[in-house]
Amino acid sequence: MWYAIIAEDFPGSLEQRLAARPAHLDRLNALQDEGRMLLAGPFPAIESENPGPAGFTGSLIIAEFPSQAEAEAWAGADPYVVAGVYARVTVKPFRKTLP
């Protein structure tokens, strides 16, 4: 099943986000290589593709996992969690309808 992983950043965590980004992307690329990634990306803090020092307010990942428990375990081990970027992570089942 698909799961939406919705994460909210701690304010002022841009430096930690940038430092942990390569490891974070490695995990996302692994999901994509396995054909389990629907989409992933950050929420810019301002209306801009590159928000610069304004940074980001969180992330959205929609990926396939065998169970919610496995999705939660995967999300909890994210480098952004370990680095103190994410203040809160919510995992919800997701049903793709369109397109």
N, C-alpha and C positions, 0 to 999 in steps of 0.2 A: 504494500500500500504506500501511497505518497504521504509524506509528512511535511508540514510547514514548520520550519524552525525560525522563530521570530525573536531576535535579540535586540536588546536596548543597551547602548553604550553608557558607561559612566561619563559624566561631563569631564572634559579636560583629558581624555584618554587617547588623544590622537597620536602622541609620541609612542605609546605602548602598541597602538594599533599598527603603526607603520613598521615597528620593529618585529612584530609577530606575523606580519602579512605573508611573507614567503612560506612559512610553515602552514598557515591557514589555507593558502592557495593550493599547496601540495595536496592537502586532504580533499579539497573540492575537486581538483583535477583527477584524483583517484576515483571519486564517485562518478565523474563524467566518463572516465575511461571504462568504467564498469557498466555504463549505460544506465546509471541510477540517478542522474541529475536532470531535473526539469529546468530549474533556473536558480541563480544565486546572484546577490549583489547587495551593496550597501545603501543606506538611506543618507544622502547628503544633508548636512545641517542647513544648507541654503539651496535655493533653486539654481543649481549649477552642476555640470558634469564633473568639474574639478573644483570642489569647494575650498581648496587651499587650507589656510589655518582655521577656517570655520569647522572643518572636519566633518564627522559623520555622527548620526544619532543611533545607529544600529545597523542590522543586516536582516535579510530575508533569504532563506535557503529552502527550496522545495526539492526533496529527494526521496527516493524509494528505500524503505527499510522493511525487514520481515515483521517488525512489531514496533509499537510505540516505545516499549522499554529499550529496544536497541537504538531507536532514533534518539531517545533521551540520553543514553549512554554515549553515543557518538557526539552529540551536541555538547555534553558535559566535559568531554575531553578536548574540545576545540582549543587551539593555541590562544585564541582571543580570551577564552575563559581563564586559562592558566596565567596569561599575562595581565589580567585585571582590566581588560577592555570592556567586557560585557558585565553589566550590572544585573541583568535579568535575561533569562532565556526561557521561552515558552515553546513547547512542542505540541502541535495539534494534527490530528489526521486531516488529510486534504484530499478532496475528490476533484480531479480535473474534469471540467465539463466542456469548455471551449478554449481554443479552437480544436 
